[in-house]
Amino acid sequence: MPFADLAEADAFLAAHPEVHSIELFIIDPCGVPRGKLLRREELRAVYQNGRPLPSSILGLTIRGEDVDATGLVWEVADADCWAFPLPGSLQLQTWRATPTAQLQVSMHPEQGLPASVADPRHVLARQVERLKAAGYHPVMAAELEFYLLDQQRDATGRPQPARQGNGVRPQAPQVYGVLELEQLAPFLDDLYAACTAQGLPARTAISEYAPGQVEITLEHRSDALQAMDEAVRYKRLVRGVANQHGYQACFMAKPFGELAGSGLHMHVSLADAEGNNLFASELSGLEGGVSAAGTGAPLLRQAVAGLLDTLEDGLAVFCPNANSFRRFQANSYAPLAKSWGINNRTVSLRIPGGPAASRHIEHRICGADANPYLAASLLLAGIHHGLRERLDPGAPIAGNGYAQARETLPTDWLTALRALEHSTWAREALGEDFHRVYLAIKQEEYRQFMGEVGEQDWRWYLGHA
């Protein structure tokens, strides 16, 4: 795995004498950035020798608690594990009041042991290399939806959408509303400026299907690892810019029961070594009945079939938290079934229209709370499975996929965790060690979550059970 050269640090320090603090972070299995705040004088040493981080940093719950069953805490004495900088990740955090930079690191495959087995970025790197070895070069992009919330709760303690620039708290969805985007102009201007400063390819902004919900697309990349690096850095950036404006950026899958959930839509195609799209094809029958002849290139169909065949086994990665499963509701633009379709937003796997050369799959299962590295890993592993086995997905859904759902997805966390635990495909795709660590973390979270008694229990059962 290539790490950054010392010349990158020297160039940055020379260009930014005002920077005296550097946020060093690594992405853990839950998708949470964790790390340290370094001083300017420490930066060159990170590039020269790496930076030791405790093994337990990649064995934590989403609440930041040790999980002994990962094998990364006491049985290895919480050992130091060396992480090294990723090329191009040393960038300014333009939202900080004090000039501050950030640097993303990843565990060294050998010097980072035992923690390196739990580095989610390594999982994706392995999947990309497997596809390349077979002659396929994945092209990917991520779309992330999020809510802009007030940093203060309402009188009942519930989170609430942030006030717009006109001082009004939005109440209606106003999907695709341009006025809503105009009211967020100061935030969006700073967000785009921060993305430009960090080299992140932020594109179209949309007012999504709920008050205060926003989506900004990221440009596709011919390097899938780069695309997911940018996705995780983008989430960090959105949270930082939102905080600067007095907002809280929320990437929960379903923060409000009565409103739309937030998804992570993954776009993927395969190219050959010369960059030609192997999914490129003309489509027909966008309305009504669709014949197999008009539903894409053979490789695209095999890829779709592989994703459908492995969808349930990977659901605990695509939907990693208890809250993730609240997103699955009919007529909510969140899919409910193992289904695919052409130009159809009611299915799990959508083939968008457009020119033949742009043909790709939109994977619509993930909540915005998914770890982009892991979601992309299992997405690519599912595609590879379909290509190896030459699977066929059957006919695409035409019309309302909710009404035609034949094989619905599990809608509870425990069923998804058990499917992941017993899946030989997922164990091979994630790697034996990572599979064990991830399950240990999520099973501990499940036990804690189900053991917590709160307001809903009292409201339902206190005076009646």
C-alpha positions in Angstrom: 0.0 0.0 0.0 1.6 3.3 -1.1 2.0 5.9 1.6 2.9 9.6 1.3 6.4 10.9 0.7 8.1 13.3 3.1 8.3 15.9 0.3 4.5 16.4 0.7 4.9 17.4 4.3 7.8 19.8 3.5 5.9 21.5 0.7 2.8 21.9 2.9 4.8 23.4 5.8 6.6 25.8 3.5 3.3 26.9 2.0 1.4 27.2 5.3 3.6 28.8 8.0 0.4 29.8 9.8 -0.6 26.2 10.6 0.5 25.0 14.0 -2.0 22.2 14.6 -2.7 19.0 12.5 -5.6 16.7 13.1 -4.3 13.2 12.5 -7.1 10.7 12.0 -7.9 7.1 10.9 -11.3 5.7 10.0 -12.4 2.9 12.3 -14.7 0.0 11.4 -17.8 2.0 12.4 -16.7 4.8 10.1 -15.8 7.2 12.9 -12.6 9.3 12.4 -10.3 8.8 15.5 -6.9 10.1 16.2 -4.9 13.0 17.7 -4.1 16.7 17.4 -0.5 17.1 16.6 1.7 20.2 16.7 3.5 21.4 13.6 6.9 20.2 14.8 5.6 16.6 14.9 4.5 16.4 11.2 7.7 15.4 9.5 8.3 12.5 11.8 4.9 11.0 10.9 6.0 10.9 7.3 9.4 9.6 8.1 8.6 6.9 10.7 4.8 6.7 11.0 2.8 7.4 14.1 2.0 4.9 16.8 -1.7 4.5 17.6 -3.1 2.0 20.2 -4.4 -1.3 18.8 -7.7 -0.6 20.5 -8.4 2.4 18.3 -9.8 0.0 15.6 -11.7 -2.1 18.1 -14.2 0.4 19.5 -18.0 0.7 19.4 -19.6 3.7 17.8 -19.7 5.2 21.3 -15.9 4.8 21.6 -15.9 1.9 24.1 -13.4 -0.9 24.0 -14.7 -4.3 22.7 -12.5 -7.0 24.3 -13.8 -9.7 21.9 -12.1 -8.0 19.0 -8.7 -9.2 20.3 -7.3 -5.7 20.0 -7.4 -4.6 23.6 -6.1 -6.5 26.6 -4.9 -9.7 25.0 -2.4 -7.7 22.9 -1.7 -5.2 25.8 -3.2 -2.4 23.7 0.0 -2.4 21.7 1.3 0.5 19.7 0.6 0.0 16.0 2.2 2.2 13.3 0.1 4.2 10.9 1.4 6.2 7.9 0.0 9.1 5.9 -2.1 8.7 2.8 -1.0 10.7 -0.2 -2.9 13.9 -0.8 -4.7 13.8 2.6 -2.7 16.7 4.2 -5.1 19.6 3.7 -6.4 22.7 5.4 -9.5 22.6 7.6 -10.8 25.9 6.4 -13.7 25.9 8.9 -11.4 26.1 11.9 -11.0 29.5 13.7 -7.3 28.7 14.3 -5.4 27.6 11.1 -5.4 23.8 11.3 -4.6 21.0 8.9 -5.8 17.4 8.7 -3.9 14.2 7.8 -5.5 10.8 7.2 -3.5 7.8 8.1 -3.9 4.1 7.5 -2.2 1.2 9.4 0.9 -0.2 7.8 0.2 -3.8 6.8 3.1 -5.2 8.9 4.2 -2.5 11.3 0.5 -1.8 12.1 -0.2 -5.3 13.4 -2.3 -6.4 15.1 -4.6 -3.4 14.4 -4.0 -3.4 10.6 -6.3 -6.4 10.3 -9.2 -4.2 11.4 -8.4 -1.2 9.1 -11.4 -0.9 6.8 -9.4 0.8 4.1 -7.3 -2.4 3.7 -10.5 -4.3 3.1 -11.5 -2.1 0.1 -7.9 -2.1 -1.3 -8.0 -5.9 -1.4 -11.3 -6.0 -3.3 -10.0 -3.4 -5.8 -6.9 -5.5 -6.4 -8.9 -8.7 -6.9 -11.0 -7.1 -9.6 -8.0 -5.5 -11.3 -6.3 -8.9 -11.3 -9.3 -10.2 -13.2 -9.1 -7.3 -15.7 -11.8 -5.1 -14.2 -11.2 -1.5 -13.0 -14.0 -0.2 -10.7 -15.2 3.3 -11.2 -17.2 4.7 -8.3 -18.9 7.7 -6.8 -20.8 8.4 -3.6 -23.9 10.5 -2.9 -24.5 11.3 0.8 -27.7 12.7 2.2 -27.7 14.5 5.6 -29.8 16.7 7.8 -28.8 20.2 9.0 -30.0 20.3 12.6 -30.1 23.0 15.2 -27.4 22.5 17.9 -30.2 23.1 20.5 -33.0 20.6 21.0 -36.6 21.6 21.1 -38.7 21.9 24.3 -39.3 18.2 24.4 -35.6 17.3 23.9 -36.0 16.2 20.2 -33.6 17.3 17.5 -35.0 19.9 15.1 -34.1 21.3 11.7 -31.9 24.3 11.8 -33.3 27.7 11.0 -32.7 29.0 7.5 -31.0 32.2 6.7 -34.3 34.1 6.9 -34.7 32.9 10.5 -37.5 30.4 9.7 -37.3 26.8 10.8 -38.4 24.7 7.8 -41.5 22.6 8.2 -42.3 21.2 4.8 -40.2 18.9 2.6 -39.9 21.3 -0.3 -38.0 18.7 -2.3 -35.9 20.2 -5.0 -36.7 23.7 -3.7 -34.3 26.3 -4.9 -35.4 28.9 -2.3 -34.3 26.4 0.4 -30.9 26.2 -1.2 -30.7 30.0 -1.4 -31.5 30.3 2.3 -28.5 27.9 3.0 -26.2 29.9 0.7 -23.7 31.0 3.4 -23.3 27.4 4.6 -23.1 26.0 1.0 -20.6 28.7 -0.1 -18.3 27.7 2.7 -18.8 24.0 2.1 -17.9 24.3 -1.6 -14.9 26.5 -0.7 -13.7 23.9 1.8 -14.2 21.1 -0.8 -12.2 23.2 -3.3 -9.4 23.7 -0.7 -9.2 20.0 0.0 -9.5 18.9 -3.7 -12.9 17.1 -3.1 -15.1 17.0 -6.2 -18.4 18.3 -4.8 -21.0 18.9 -7.5 -24.8 19.3 -7.5 -26.6 20.4 -4.3 -30.2 19.3 -3.8 -32.9 20.1 -1.2 -34.0 16.6 -0.4 -37.3 15.1 0.7 -37.5 16.5 4.3 -37.1 19.8 6.1 -33.4 20.6 6.4 -32.3 17.6 4.4 -29.6 18.2 1.8 -27.7 16.0 -0.7 -24.5 17.0 -2.5 -23.0 14.6 -5.1 -19.4 13.7 -5.5 -17.9 13.3 -8.9 -17.1 9.7 -10.0 -13.5 8.5 -9.9 -11.7 5.9 -11.9 -9.9 4.9 -8.7 -12.5 3.4 -6.3 -10.2 3.8 -3.3 -9.8 7.5 -4.0 -13.6 7.8 -4.4 -14.2 6.4 -0.9 -11.3 8.4 0.6 -13.0 11.5 -0.6 -16.4 10.3 0.8 -15.0 9.9 4.3 -13.2 13.2 4.1 -16.3 14.9 2.8 -18.3 13.7 5.8 -15.7 15.1 8.1 -15.8 18.4 6.2 -19.6 18.7 6.2 -19.6 18.2 10.0 -16.9 20.8 10.4 -18.5 23.5 8.2 -21.9 22.9 9.8 -20.5 23.4 13.2 -18.9 26.6 12.0 -22.4 27.9 11.1 -24.0 26.8 14.3 -25.5 23.6 12.8 -25.2 19.9 13.5 -24.7 17.8 10.4 -26.6 14.5 11.0 -25.8 11.4 8.9 -28.1 9.1 10.9 -30.1 6.8 8.6 -33.4 7.8 10.1 -33.3 10.7 12.6 -37.0 11.3 12.4 -39.6 8.6 12.2 -42.1 10.6 10.2 -39.6 12.1 7.7 -37.4 10.7 5.0 -34.2 8.8 5.9 -30.7 9.6 4.7 -29.0 7.3 2.3 -25.5 6.7 0.9 -26.1 5.9 -2.8 -23.1 4.2 -4.4 -22.5 4.5 -8.1 -20.3 1.9 -9.8 -19.2 0.7 -13.2 -16.3 -1.4 -14.4 -13.7 -0.3 -17.0 -11.0 -2.1 -18.9 -7.4 -1.2 -18.6 -7.8 1.6 -21.2 -10.7 3.1 -19.3 -13.6 1.9 -21.5 -16.8 1.3 -19.7 -17.6 -2.4 -19.7 -21.2 -1.7 -18.7 -21.8 0.6 -21.7 -25.0 -0.3 -23.5 -28.1 1.1 -24.9 -31.3 0.7 -22.9 -34.9 0.2 -24.1 -38.2 -0.2 -22.4 -37.8 2.5 -19.8 -41.6 2.4 -19.4 -43.8 -0.7 -19.2 -42.5 -4.1 -20.1 -38.8 -4.5 -20.6 -37.2 -7.2 -22.6 -33.9 -8.8 -21.6 -32.4 -7.6 -24.9 -32.8 -4.0 -23.8 -31.6 -4.2 -20.2 -27.9 -3.6 -20.5 -24.6 -5.3 -21.4 -24.0 -8.9 -20.2 -21.4 -7.9 -17.6 -23.8 -5.3 -16.2 -26.5 -7.9 -15.8 -24.1 -10.3 -14.2 -23.0 -7.6 -11.8 -26.6 -6.8 -10.8 -27.3 -10.5 -10.3 -24.2 -10.8 -8.0 -25.3 -7.8 -5.9 -28.8 -9.2 -5.5 -27.5 -12.7 -4.6 -25.2 -11.3 -1.8 -27.4 -8.4 -0.7 -28.8 -10.0 2.5 -25.4 -11.4 3.5 -23.9 -7.8 3.4 -26.9 -6.0 4.9 -25.2 -5.6 8.4 -22.5 -3.6 6.6 -24.7 -1.6 4.4 -27.0 -0.9 7.4 -24.7 -1.1 10.4 -26.8 0.2 13.2 -30.1 -0.3 15.0 -31.4 3.0 13.6 -30.4 2.0 10.0 -33.3 -0.4 9.7 -35.9 2.3 10.6 -35.2 3.7 7.1 -36.9 0.8 5.3 -40.4 2.0 4.8 -42.7 1.8 1.8 -42.9 4.8 -0.5 -40.0 6.5 1.2 -37.4 6.2 -1.6 -35.6 3.6 0.5 -35.7 0.1 -1.0 -37.5 -2.8 0.7 -36.7 -5.7 -1.6 -34.0 -7.5 -3.6 -35.0 -5.8 -6.8 -33.5 -4.0 -9.8 -34.9 -1.7 -12.4 -34.1 0.8 -15.2 -34.5 4.5 -14.3 -36.5 3.4 -11.3 -36.1 4.9 -7.8 -38.4 2.3 -6.1 -35.8 -0.6 -6.3 -32.6 -1.5 -4.6 -30.4 -1.5 -7.7 -31.1 1.2 -10.2 -29.7 1.5 -13.7 -29.9 5.2 -14.5 -30.6 6.4 -18.0 -28.3 8.6 -20.0 -25.7 8.0 -22.8 -24.6 4.4 -23.2 -21.0 5.3 -22.3 -22.2 6.5 -18.8 -24.0 3.2 -17.9 -23.6 2.2 -14.3 -25.4 0.7 -11.3 -26.7 2.9 -8.5 -26.7 0.9 -5.2 -29.5 2.4 -3.0 -29.4 0.2 0.1 -26.9 1.9 2.3 -27.9 4.4 5.0 -25.8 7.5 5.3 -24.4 5.9 8.5 -22.6 3.2 6.6 -18.8 3.1 6.5 -18.0 4.0 2.8 -14.9 1.7 2.7 -16.8 -1.3 3.9 -19.9 -0.6 1.8 -17.8 -0.3 -1.3 -15.9 -3.5 -0.4 -19.0 -5.7 -0.3 -20.5 -3.9 -3.3 -17.4 -4.8 -5.4 -17.3 -8.3 -3.9 -20.9 -8.8 -4.9 -20.2 -7.7 -8.4 -17.2 -10.0 -8.6 -19.3 -12.9 -7.4 -21.9 -12.2 -10.2 -19.2 -12.1 -12.9 -17.4 -15.3 -11.7 -20.7 -17.3 -11.5 -22.2 -15.6 -14.6 -25.4 -15.0 -12.8 -28.6 -13.6 -14.3 -30.8 -11.1 -12.4 -34.0 -11.9 -14.2 -36.3 -9.2 -15.5 -36.1 -5.7 -14.1 -39.0 -4.2 -12.2 -41.1 -1.8 -14.2 -43.3 0.6 -12.3 -43.8 0.7 -8.6 -41.2 -1.6 -7.0 -42.9 -1.3 -3.5 -46.1 -2.8 -4.8 -44.2 -5.6 -6.6 -41.8 -6.6 -3.8 -41.4 -10.4 -3.9 -38.4 -11.0 -1.7 -38.2 -8.3 1.0 -35.1 -7.5 2.9 -34.8 -8.2 6.7 -35.8 -5.1 8.6 -34.1 -5.8 11.9 -30.5 -5.6 13.0 -30.2 -9.0 14.7 -31.3 -10.9 11.6 -28.8 -9.0 9.5 -26.0 -9.6 12.0 -26.7 -13.3 12.0 -26.7 -13.4 8.2 -23.3 -11.7 8.2 -22.0 -14.1 10.8 -22.9 -17.2 8.9 -22.0 -16.0 5.4 -18.9 -17.7 4.0 -19.0 -15.2 1.1 -18.9 -12.2 3.5 -16.1 -13.8 5.6 -14.0 -14.2 2.4 -14.8 -10.7 1.1 -14.0 -8.9 4.4 -11.2 -11.2 5.4 -11.4 -13.7 8.3 -9.8 -11.3 10.8 -11.8 -8.2 9.9 -15.1 -10.3 9.7 -14.4 -11.4 13.3 -13.5 -7.9 14.6 -16.5 -6.2 12.9 -19.0 -8.8 14.3 -17.5 -8.5 17.8 -18.0 -4.7 17.6 -21.6 -4.9 16.3 -22.7 -7.7 18.5 -21.5 -5.7 21.5 -23.4 -2.7 20.3 -26.5 -4.8 19.8 -26.3 -6.1 23.4 -25.8 -2.6 24.8 -28.6 -1.1 22.6 -31.1 -3.7 23.5 -30.2 -3.5 27.2 -30.9 0.2 27.4 -34.4 1.2 28.8 -35.7 4.6 27.8 -38.5 6.9 27.1 -40.2 4.7 24.5 -40.3 1.7 26.9 -41.9 3.9 29.6 -44.4 5.5 27.2 -45.6 2.1 25.9 -45.4 -0.2 28.9 -45.1 1.7 32.2 -48.8 1.8 33.1 -50.1 -1.0 30.9 -47.9 -4.1 30.8 
